[in-house]
Amino acid sequence: MPWWVFNAALAWRLFESLPDDEKARFLTDLLTKAGKVSIVKTALAWLNGKKTYIVAGLTVMFGILEATGHPVPYWVYAVLGGLGFTVLRVGVAKSQAAATAVMAAVKTIQPPAEPVNQSTNPPGN
């Protein structure tokens, strides 16, 4: 048995031995604090930039299953389609916000105070 399976089984047995109120408090602490770093925030940060590819990969995987004769419920494609459009919409909104910030930064750049010497003779001749 691999070491991580043994540790997971031991951790599960310890968790199961807790009273119900302690289980609830433990899970709440784990999901909200986790050493002052939220697991949910960490997971969302990890997913940043990967969500579209995950949805596309799942769609391909279910398409291959369907092509090889394994039945896939119709609602799976509806859910994946909704997730895909939602993720793309969020990505477009982020890129538009970034473009707006760049345009605002470009507008704040001032032209030089003195006109630039555009003569064909270099200075000093």
DSSP file (Angstrom, degrees, kcal/mol; ACC not computed):
  #  RESIDUE AA STRUCTURE BP1 BP2  ACC     N-H-->O    O-->H-N    N-H-->O    O-->H-N    TCO  KAPPA ALPHA  PHI   PSI    X-CA   Y-CA   Z-CA
    1    1 A M              0   0    0      0, 0.0     5,-0.0     0, 0.0     0, 0.0   0.000 360.0 360.0 360.0 128.7    0.0    0.0    0.0
    2    2 A P     >  -     0   0    0      0, 0.0     4,-1.8     0, 0.0     3,-0.5  -0.255 360.0-115.6 -62.1 154.2    1.5    3.4   -0.9
    3    3 A W  H  > S+     0   0    0      1,-0.2     4,-2.5     2,-0.2     5,-0.2   0.847 113.2  55.4 -61.7 -35.5    2.3    5.8    2.0
    4    4 A W  H  > S+     0   0    0      1,-0.2     4,-2.4     2,-0.2    -1,-0.2   0.830 105.2  52.2 -72.3 -29.0   -0.3    8.4    0.9
    5    5 A V  H  > S+     0   0    0     -3,-0.5     4,-2.6     2,-0.2    -1,-0.2   0.921 110.9  48.0 -68.2 -42.4   -3.1    5.8    0.9
    6    6 A F  H  X S+     0   0    0     -4,-1.8     4,-2.4     2,-0.2    -2,-0.2   0.929 113.6  47.1 -61.9 -45.0   -2.2    4.8    4.4
    7    7 A N  H  X S+     0   0    0     -4,-2.5     4,-2.7     2,-0.2    -2,-0.2   0.896 112.4  49.6 -65.0 -39.8   -2.0    8.4    5.5
    8    8 A A  H  X S+     0   0    0     -4,-2.4     4,-2.4     2,-0.2    -1,-0.2   0.911 111.9  48.3 -65.7 -41.0   -5.4    9.2    3.9
    9    9 A A  H  X S+     0   0    0     -4,-2.6     4,-2.2     2,-0.2    -2,-0.2   0.909 113.3  47.5 -65.6 -40.6   -7.0    6.2    5.5
   10   10 A L  H  X S+     0   0    0     -4,-2.4     4,-2.3     2,-0.2    -2,-0.2   0.916 112.1  49.6 -65.5 -43.1   -5.6    7.2    8.9
   11   11 A A  H  X S+     0   0    0     -4,-2.7     4,-2.5     1,-0.2    -2,-0.2   0.895 110.7  50.7 -63.4 -39.2   -6.7   10.8    8.5
   12   12 A W  H  X S+     0   0    0     -4,-2.4     4,-2.7     2,-0.2    -1,-0.2   0.914 109.5  49.9 -65.7 -41.0  -10.2    9.6    7.5
   13   13 A R  H  X S+     0   0    0     -4,-2.2     4,-1.3     2,-0.2    -2,-0.2   0.898 111.7  48.6 -64.6 -38.8  -10.4    7.4   10.6
   14   14 A L  H  X S+     0   0    0     -4,-2.3     4,-0.5     2,-0.2    -1,-0.2   0.912 112.1  49.0 -65.5 -41.4   -9.3   10.2   12.8
   15   15 A F  H >< S+     0   0    0     -4,-2.5     3,-1.3     1,-0.2    -2,-0.2   0.915 109.4  52.0 -63.5 -42.7  -11.9   12.5   11.2
   16   16 A E  H 3< S+     0   0    0     -4,-2.7    -1,-0.2     1,-0.3    -2,-0.2   0.782 102.5  60.5 -64.5 -27.1  -14.6   10.0   11.6
   17   17 A S  H 3< S+     0   0    0     -4,-1.3    -1,-0.3    -5,-0.2    -2,-0.2   0.635  85.8  98.0 -77.9 -11.8  -13.8    9.6   15.3
   18   18 A L  S << S-     0   0    0     -3,-1.3     2,-0.0    -4,-0.5    -3,-0.0  -0.411  84.7-103.9 -72.8 150.5  -14.6   13.3   16.0
   19   19 A P     >  -     0   0    0      0, 0.0     4,-2.2     0, 0.0     3,-0.3  -0.332  37.5-105.1 -65.8 159.7  -18.0   14.4   17.4
   20   20 A D  H  > S+     0   0    0      1,-0.2     4,-2.2     2,-0.2     5,-0.2   0.875 119.8  50.4 -59.0 -42.1  -20.3   15.9   14.8
   21   21 A D  H  > S+     0   0    0      1,-0.2     4,-2.1     2,-0.2    -1,-0.2   0.869 110.8  50.1 -66.8 -34.4  -19.9   19.5   16.1
   22   22 A E  H  > S+     0   0    0     -3,-0.3     4,-2.7     2,-0.2    -1,-0.2   0.863 108.2  53.5 -69.7 -35.4  -16.1   19.1   15.9
   23   23 A K  H  X S+     0   0    0     -4,-2.2     4,-2.7     2,-0.2     5,-0.2   0.938 110.0  47.4 -61.5 -46.4  -16.3   17.8   12.4
   24   24 A A  H  X S+     0   0    0     -4,-2.2     4,-2.3     1,-0.2    -2,-0.2   0.918 113.8  46.8 -62.8 -43.6  -18.3   20.8   11.3
   25   25 A R  H  X S+     0   0    0     -4,-2.1     4,-2.6     2,-0.2     5,-0.2   0.902 112.0  51.2 -65.3 -40.2  -15.9   23.2   13.0
   26   26 A F  H  X S+     0   0    0     -4,-2.7     4,-2.6     2,-0.2    -2,-0.2   0.933 112.0  45.8 -61.7 -46.8  -12.9   21.4   11.5
   27   27 A L  H  X S+     0   0    0     -4,-2.7     4,-2.4     2,-0.2    -1,-0.2   0.894 112.6  51.0 -65.2 -39.0  -14.4   21.6    7.9
   28   28 A T  H  X S+     0   0    0     -4,-2.3     4,-1.9    -5,-0.2     5,-0.4   0.932 112.8  45.6 -63.2 -45.4  -15.3   25.2    8.4
   29   29 A D  H  X>S+     0   0    0     -4,-2.6     4,-2.2     1,-0.2     5,-1.7   0.902 112.6  51.7 -63.5 -40.6  -11.8   26.1    9.6
   30   30 A L  H  <5S+     0   0    0     -4,-2.6     9,-0.5     1,-0.2    -2,-0.2   0.906 114.8  41.0 -63.7 -42.3  -10.3   24.1    6.8
   31   31 A L  H  <5S+     0   0    0     -4,-2.4     9,-0.7    -5,-0.2     8,-0.2   0.742 126.8  30.7 -81.2 -22.9  -12.3   25.8    4.0
   32   32 A T  H  <5S+     0   0    0     -4,-1.9    -3,-0.2    -5,-0.2    -2,-0.2   0.836 132.8  15.6-104.2 -41.0  -12.1   29.3    5.4
   33   33 A K  T  X5 +     0   0    0     -4,-2.2     4,-1.2    -5,-0.4    -3,-0.2   0.905  60.1 166.0-100.0 -66.1   -8.8   29.7    7.2
   34   34 A A  T >4<S-     0   0    0     -5,-1.7     3,-0.7     1,-0.2    -4,-0.1   0.918  94.6 -34.0  45.7  56.5   -6.4   26.9    6.4
   35   35 A G  T 34 S-     0   0    0      1,-0.2    -1,-0.2    -6,-0.1     3,-0.1   0.890 116.4 -56.3  69.9  38.8   -3.4   28.7    7.8
   36   36 A K  T 34 S+     0   0    0      1,-0.1     2,-0.5     0, 0.0    -1,-0.2   0.554 123.1  98.6  67.9  10.8   -4.7   32.2    6.8
   37   37 A V  S << S-     0   0    0     -4,-1.2     2,-0.2    -3,-0.7    -1,-0.1  -0.978  74.1-131.8-126.3 118.3   -4.9   31.1    3.2
   38   38 A S     >  -     0   0    0     -2,-0.5     4,-2.3     1,-0.2     5,-0.2  -0.477   3.5-145.1 -71.2 132.9   -8.3   30.0    1.9
   39   39 A I  H  > S+     0   0    0     -9,-0.5     4,-2.6    -8,-0.2     5,-0.2   0.874 101.8  54.0 -63.5 -36.8   -8.3   26.8    0.0
   40   40 A V  H  > S+     0   0    0     -9,-0.7     4,-2.7     2,-0.2    -1,-0.2   0.930 109.3  46.7 -64.8 -44.6  -11.1   28.1   -2.2
   41   41 A K  H  > S+     0   0    0      1,-0.2     4,-2.4     2,-0.2    -2,-0.2   0.897 112.9  50.3 -64.0 -38.9   -9.0   31.2   -3.1
   42   42 A T  H  X S+     0   0    0     -4,-2.3     4,-2.1     2,-0.2    -2,-0.2   0.915 111.5  47.9 -64.3 -42.7   -6.0   29.1   -3.7
   43   43 A A  H  X S+     0   0    0     -4,-2.6     4,-2.0     2,-0.2    -2,-0.2   0.914 112.6  48.3 -65.3 -42.4   -8.0   26.7   -6.0
   44   44 A L  H  X S+     0   0    0     -4,-2.7     4,-0.7     1,-0.2    -1,-0.2   0.877 110.3  51.7 -66.1 -36.6   -9.4   29.7   -7.9
   45   45 A A  H >< S+     0   0    0     -4,-2.4     3,-0.6     1,-0.2    -1,-0.2   0.891 109.8  49.7 -65.4 -38.0   -6.0   31.2   -8.3
   46   46 A W  H 3< S+     0   0    0     -4,-2.1    -2,-0.2     1,-0.2    -1,-0.2   0.872 108.8  52.8 -66.9 -35.8   -4.7   27.9   -9.7
   47   47 A L  H >X S+     0   0    0     -4,-2.0     3,-2.7    -5,-0.1     4,-1.0   0.632  79.6 120.6 -74.2 -13.1   -7.6   27.8  -12.1
   48   48 A N  T << S+     0   0    0     -4,-0.7    -3,-0.0    -3,-0.6    -4,-0.0  -0.335  87.8   4.5 -58.6 119.5   -6.9   31.2  -13.4
   49   49 A G  T 34 S+     0   0    0     -2,-0.2    -1,-0.3     1,-0.0     4,-0.2   0.413 121.3  75.7  87.4  -1.4   -6.2   30.9  -17.1
   50   50 A K  T <>  +     0   0    0     -3,-2.7     4,-2.2     2,-0.1    -2,-0.2   0.538  64.8  87.8-115.5 -11.5   -7.0   27.2  -17.2
   51   51 A K  H  X S+     0   0    0     -4,-1.0     4,-2.4     1,-0.2     5,-0.2   0.889  88.6  49.5 -63.6 -42.3  -10.8   27.1  -17.1
   52   52 A T  H  > S+     0   0    0      1,-0.2     4,-2.4     2,-0.2    -1,-0.2   0.912 112.7  48.2 -62.4 -42.1  -11.4   27.3  -20.8
   53   53 A Y  H  > S+     0   0    0      2,-0.2     4,-2.5     1,-0.2    -1,-0.2   0.863 110.0  52.4 -67.9 -34.8   -8.9   24.6  -21.5
   54   54 A I  H  X S+     0   0    0     -4,-2.2     4,-2.5     2,-0.2    -2,-0.2   0.933 111.4  46.1 -65.3 -45.4  -10.5   22.3  -18.8
   55   55 A V  H  X S+     0   0    0     -4,-2.4     4,-2.3     2,-0.2    -2,-0.2   0.915 113.8  49.1 -64.0 -42.5  -14.0   22.8  -20.3
   56   56 A A  H  X S+     0   0    0     -4,-2.4     4,-2.4    -5,-0.2    -2,-0.2   0.910 111.4  49.7 -63.3 -41.7  -12.6   22.1  -23.8
   57   57 A G  H  X S+     0   0    0     -4,-2.5     4,-2.6     1,-0.2    -2,-0.2   0.908 110.7  49.2 -63.6 -42.2  -10.8   19.0  -22.7
   58   58 A L  H  X S+     0   0    0     -4,-2.5     4,-2.6     2,-0.2     5,-0.2   0.894 110.2  51.8 -63.9 -39.0  -13.9   17.7  -20.9
   59   59 A T  H  X S+     0   0    0     -4,-2.3     4,-2.1     2,-0.2    -2,-0.2   0.923 111.6  46.3 -63.3 -43.8  -16.0   18.3  -24.1
   60   60 A V  H  X S+     0   0    0     -4,-2.4     4,-2.5     2,-0.2    -2,-0.2   0.921 111.7  52.1 -63.1 -43.7  -13.5   16.4  -26.2
   61   61 A M  H  X S+     0   0    0     -4,-2.6     4,-2.2     1,-0.2    -2,-0.2   0.923 112.0  44.6 -60.1 -45.5  -13.4   13.6  -23.6
   62   62 A F  H  X S+     0   0    0     -4,-2.6     4,-2.3     1,-0.2    -1,-0.2   0.848 111.3  54.6 -69.6 -32.5  -17.1   13.2  -23.6
   63   63 A G  H  X S+     0   0    0     -4,-2.1     4,-2.3    -5,-0.2    -2,-0.2   0.902 108.7  48.1 -64.4 -40.2  -17.2   13.4  -27.4
   64   64 A I  H  X S+     0   0    0     -4,-2.5     4,-1.8     2,-0.2    -2,-0.2   0.908 110.8  51.2 -66.1 -41.7  -14.7   10.6  -27.6
   65   65 A L  H  <>S+     0   0    0     -4,-2.2     5,-2.3     1,-0.2     4,-0.2   0.919 111.5  47.7 -59.4 -43.5  -16.8    8.5  -25.2
   66   66 A E  H ><5S+     0   0    0     -4,-2.3     3,-1.2     1,-0.2    -2,-0.2   0.899 110.8  51.5 -64.4 -40.6  -19.9    9.2  -27.3
   67   67 A A  H 3<5S+     0   0    0     -4,-2.3    -1,-0.2     1,-0.3    -2,-0.2   0.800 107.2  53.4 -68.2 -28.9  -18.0    8.2  -30.5
   68   68 A T  T 3<5S-     0   0    0     -4,-1.8    -1,-0.3    -5,-0.1    -2,-0.2   0.383 125.5 -97.8 -89.7   5.4  -16.8    4.9  -29.0
   69   69 A G  T < 5S+     0   0    0     -3,-1.2    -3,-0.2     1,-0.3    -2,-0.1   0.437  79.4 133.3  99.7  -0.8  -20.3    3.9  -28.0
   70   70 A H      < -     0   0    0     -5,-2.3    -1,-0.3    -6,-0.2     2,-0.2  -0.732  59.4-119.8 -83.8 127.1  -20.5    4.9  -24.4
   71   71 A P        -     0   0    0      0, 0.0    -5,-0.1     0, 0.0    -1,-0.0  -0.466  27.6-168.1 -71.2 133.0  -23.7    6.7  -23.6
   72   72 A V        -     0   0    0     -2,-0.2     5,-0.1    -9,-0.0   -10,-0.0  -0.985  28.4-112.3-118.7 127.6  -23.3   10.3  -22.4
   73   73 A P    >>  -     0   0    0      0, 0.0     3,-1.2     0, 0.0     4,-0.6  -0.253  21.3-125.4 -59.6 146.2  -26.4   12.0  -20.9
   74   74 A Y  H >> S+     0   0    0      1,-0.3     4,-1.1     2,-0.2     3,-0.7   0.820 106.3  64.3 -62.8 -31.7  -27.6   15.0  -23.0
   75   75 A W  H 3> S+     0   0    0      1,-0.2     4,-2.5     2,-0.2    -1,-0.3   0.729  88.3  69.8 -68.9 -19.9  -27.5   17.4  -20.1
   76   76 A V  H <> S+     0   0    0     -3,-1.2     4,-2.6     1,-0.2    -1,-0.2   0.925 100.5  46.3 -62.1 -43.3  -23.7   17.0  -19.9
   77   77 A Y  H <X S+     0   0    0     -3,-0.7     4,-2.4    -4,-0.6    -1,-0.2   0.859 110.8  52.7 -68.3 -34.0  -23.3   18.9  -23.1
   78   78 A A  H  X S+     0   0    0     -4,-1.1     4,-2.3     2,-0.2    -2,-0.2   0.920 111.6  46.0 -65.3 -42.8  -25.7   21.6  -22.0
   79   79 A V  H  X S+     0   0    0     -4,-2.5     4,-2.8     2,-0.2     5,-0.2   0.931 113.8  48.2 -65.3 -45.4  -23.7   22.0  -18.7
   80   80 A L  H  X S+     0   0    0     -4,-2.6     4,-2.6     1,-0.2    -1,-0.2   0.881 111.1  51.4 -63.8 -37.0  -20.4   22.1  -20.6
   81   81 A G  H  X S+     0   0    0     -4,-2.4     4,-2.5     2,-0.2     5,-0.2   0.932 111.5  46.9 -64.1 -44.9  -21.8   24.6  -23.1
   82   82 A G  H  X S+     0   0    0     -4,-2.3     4,-2.3     1,-0.2    -2,-0.2   0.921 113.9  47.7 -62.5 -43.7  -23.0   26.9  -20.3
   83   83 A L  H  X S+     0   0    0     -4,-2.8     4,-2.8     2,-0.2     5,-0.2   0.913 110.8  52.5 -62.1 -41.9  -19.6   26.6  -18.5
   84   84 A G  H  X S+     0   0    0     -4,-2.6     4,-2.4    -5,-0.2    -2,-0.2   0.936 111.6  44.3 -61.0 -47.7  -17.8   27.3  -21.8
   85   85 A F  H  X S+     0   0    0     -4,-2.5     4,-2.3     2,-0.2    -1,-0.2   0.887 114.1  50.7 -65.5 -38.1  -19.7   30.5  -22.5
   86   86 A T  H  X S+     0   0    0     -4,-2.3     4,-2.2    -5,-0.2    -2,-0.2   0.931 111.9  46.6 -64.4 -45.0  -19.5   31.7  -19.0
   87   87 A V  H  X S+     0   0    0     -4,-2.8     4,-2.2     1,-0.2    -2,-0.2   0.908 113.1  48.9 -65.1 -41.9  -15.7   31.1  -18.9
   88   88 A L  H  X S+     0   0    0     -4,-2.4     4,-2.5    -5,-0.2    -1,-0.2   0.892 109.4  53.0 -64.7 -38.2  -15.2   32.8  -22.2
   89   89 A R  H  X S+     0   0    0     -4,-2.3     4,-2.3     2,-0.2    -2,-0.2   0.912 109.5  48.5 -62.7 -42.2  -17.3   35.8  -21.1
   90   90 A V  H  X S+     0   0    0     -4,-2.2     4,-2.2     2,-0.2    -1,-0.2   0.907 111.2  50.7 -63.9 -41.3  -15.2   36.2  -18.0
   91   91 A G  H  X S+     0   0    0     -4,-2.2     4,-2.2     2,-0.2    -2,-0.2   0.902 110.5  48.3 -63.6 -41.6  -12.0   36.1  -20.1
   92   92 A V  H  X S+     0   0    0     -4,-2.5     4,-2.5     2,-0.2    -1,-0.2   0.908 110.6  51.7 -65.2 -41.4  -13.3   38.7  -22.5
   93   93 A A  H  X S+     0   0    0     -4,-2.3     4,-2.2     1,-0.2    -2,-0.2   0.901 110.5  48.9 -62.4 -40.7  -14.3   41.0  -19.6
   94   94 A K  H  X S+     0   0    0     -4,-2.2     4,-2.2     2,-0.2    -1,-0.2   0.910 111.9  47.9 -65.5 -41.3  -10.8   40.6  -18.1
   95   95 A S  H  X S+     0   0    0     -4,-2.2     4,-2.4     1,-0.2    -2,-0.2   0.879 111.2  50.9 -69.4 -35.1   -9.1   41.4  -21.4
   96   96 A Q  H  X S+     0   0    0     -4,-2.5     4,-2.3     2,-0.2    -1,-0.2   0.895 110.0  50.0 -66.3 -38.7  -11.4   44.4  -22.0
   97   97 A A  H  X S+     0   0    0     -4,-2.2     4,-2.0     2,-0.2    -2,-0.2   0.899 111.5  48.6 -65.3 -39.6  -10.5   45.7  -18.5
   98   98 A A  H  X S+     0   0    0     -4,-2.2     4,-2.2     2,-0.2    -2,-0.2   0.908 111.3  49.8 -66.2 -41.3   -6.8   45.2  -19.2
   99   99 A A  H  X S+     0   0    0     -4,-2.4     4,-2.4     1,-0.2    -2,-0.2   0.890 109.8  51.3 -64.8 -38.6   -7.2   47.1  -22.5
  100  100 A T  H  X S+     0   0    0     -4,-2.3     4,-2.1     2,-0.2    -1,-0.2   0.896 109.6  50.1 -64.2 -40.4   -9.0   49.9  -20.8
  101  101 A A  H  X S+     0   0    0     -4,-2.0     4,-2.0     2,-0.2    -2,-0.2   0.895 110.9  49.1 -65.6 -39.3   -6.2   50.2  -18.2
  102  102 A V  H  X S+     0   0    0     -4,-2.2     4,-2.3     2,-0.2    -2,-0.2   0.916 110.9  49.7 -66.0 -42.5   -3.6   50.3  -21.0
  103  103 A M  H  X S+     0   0    0     -4,-2.4     4,-2.0     1,-0.2    -2,-0.2   0.881 109.8  51.2 -64.8 -37.1   -5.5   53.0  -22.9
  104  104 A A  H  X S+     0   0    0     -4,-2.1     4,-1.0     1,-0.2    -1,-0.2   0.896 111.0  48.7 -66.1 -38.9   -5.8   55.1  -19.7
  105  105 A A  H  < S+     0   0    0     -4,-2.0     4,-0.4     1,-0.2     3,-0.3   0.883 110.1  51.4 -67.5 -37.4   -2.1   54.8  -19.1
  106  106 A V  H >< S+     0   0    0     -4,-2.3     3,-1.1     1,-0.2    -2,-0.2   0.877 105.7  55.7 -67.1 -37.2   -1.3   55.8  -22.8
  107  107 A K  H 3< S+     0   0    0     -4,-2.0    -1,-0.2     1,-0.2    -2,-0.2   0.769 101.3  58.4 -67.2 -24.7   -3.5   58.9  -22.5
  108  108 A T  T 3< S+     0   0    0     -4,-1.0     2,-0.4    -3,-0.3    -1,-0.2   0.611  79.7 105.1 -81.8 -10.3   -1.6   60.1  -19.5
  109  109 A I    <   -     0   0    0     -3,-1.1    -3,-0.0    -4,-0.4    -4,-0.0  -0.582  65.9-144.7 -72.8 126.0    1.7   60.1  -21.4
  110  110 A Q        -     0   0    0     -2,-0.4     3,-0.1     1,-0.1    -2,-0.1  -0.667  13.3-115.7 -92.2 144.1    2.6   63.8  -22.2
  111  111 A P        -     0   0    0      0, 0.0    -1,-0.1     0, 0.0     0, 0.0  -0.379  49.9 -80.4 -69.8 159.3    4.2   64.9  -25.4
  112  112 A P        -     0   0    0      0, 0.0     4,-0.1     0, 0.0     0, 0.0  -0.286  33.9-131.6 -61.4 147.1    7.7   66.4  -25.1
  113  113 A A  S    S+     0   0    0     -3,-0.1     0, 0.0     2,-0.1     0, 0.0   0.869  91.1  51.3 -69.2 -37.5    7.7   70.0  -24.0
  114  114 A E  S    S-     0   0    0      1,-0.0     2,-0.1     3,-0.0     3,-0.0  -0.787  96.2-106.8-101.8 144.5   10.2   71.1  -26.7
  115  115 A P        -     0   0    0      0, 0.0     2,-0.3     0, 0.0    -2,-0.1  -0.402  39.4-111.2 -65.5 145.2    9.7   70.3  -30.4
  116  116 A V        -     0   0    0      1,-0.1     2,-0.6    -4,-0.1     0, 0.0  -0.598  29.3-111.6 -79.3 136.2   12.1   67.6  -31.6
  117  117 A N        +     0   0    0     -2,-0.3    -1,-0.1     1,-0.2    -3,-0.0  -0.564  40.3 173.4 -69.3 112.3   14.8   68.8  -34.0
  118  118 A Q        +     0   0    0     -2,-0.6    -1,-0.2     2,-0.0    -2,-0.0   0.118  28.3 130.9-109.8  20.7   13.8   67.1  -37.3
  119  119 A S        -     0   0    0      2,-0.1    -2,-0.0     1,-0.1     0, 0.0  -0.342  63.2-127.5 -71.5 157.2   16.3   68.8  -39.5
  120  120 A T  S    S+     0   0    0      2,-0.1    -1,-0.1    -2,-0.0    -3,-0.0   0.698  89.6  82.5 -78.7 -18.6   18.4   66.6  -41.9
  121  121 A N  S    S-     0   0    0      1,-0.0    -2,-0.1     3,-0.0     3,-0.1  -0.753  83.0-128.7 -87.4 126.9   21.6   68.1  -40.6
  122  122 A P    >   -     0   0    0      0, 0.0     3,-1.2     0, 0.0    -2,-0.1  -0.377  39.2 -87.4 -67.7 154.3   22.9   66.5  -37.4
  123  123 A P  T 3  S+     0   0    0      0, 0.0     0, 0.0     0, 0.0     0, 0.0  -0.313 111.4  37.5 -62.8 144.9   23.8   69.0  -34.6
  124  124 A G  T 3         0   0    0     -3,-0.1    -3,-0.0     0, 0.0     0, 0.0   0.419 360.0 360.0  95.3   0.1   27.3   70.3  -34.7
  125  125 A N    <         0   0    0     -3,-1.2    -4,-0.0    -4,-0.0     0, 0.0   0.411 360.0 360.0-102.4 360.0   27.7   70.6  -38.5
